[in-house]
Amino acid sequence: MLVQKKVLVTAMLAGFAALPTLAMAQAKGNADLGFYAGASVGQSKTADCPGGTSCDDKDTAYRVFGGYKFHPNIAVEGGYAPLGETSGSGFKFESNAWDIVGVGSWPLGNNFSILGKLGFYNAEVKLSGPVSGKKTTTDLTYGIGGQYDFNRNLGLRLEWNRYSKVKGPDASAPGIVVTGGDTDIDVVSVGALWRF
């Protein structure tokens, strides 16, 4: 299963890497196409507390990203996101993720558009407290949102993203057993992007 995920992620990355080259001729005729970069900040929420215990499941999350819009409605985007911490009972789970997604956007008029995202993430969860450990996961990420473009270069986004089935580490010590399990991490954020 892990080998299949790695092959799928490698194939998607190779395909996404080739898209900008294939789309260069089309990009020359449309001023909205091309490279962009941005950052967002918001709140993350973990769906289930590790081990079924009570916990503080909300924290601040960030994301920095870059992308290439090769069609008026389609872009490819990659980013890095510290997803915050989940803490309780003396334990702390800290999560971060790299992602690569396809972004579809549909204009609604007056510089507004809606967007949808689908792709893969690779997350690392670190456990600290009486015991420690870490675990990495590769799985699906997806989201929806809206964007307002102030001008050709500057846009503002409001979006919801889900990192599905993020796995926490299992750890044990005499008298202590922590079962990480897996959970969804949702992020609601606002961000800005700049087109080059």
Order of alpha helices (4+ residues) and beta strands (2+ residues): alpha-alpha-beta-beta-beta-beta-beta-beta-beta-beta-beta-beta
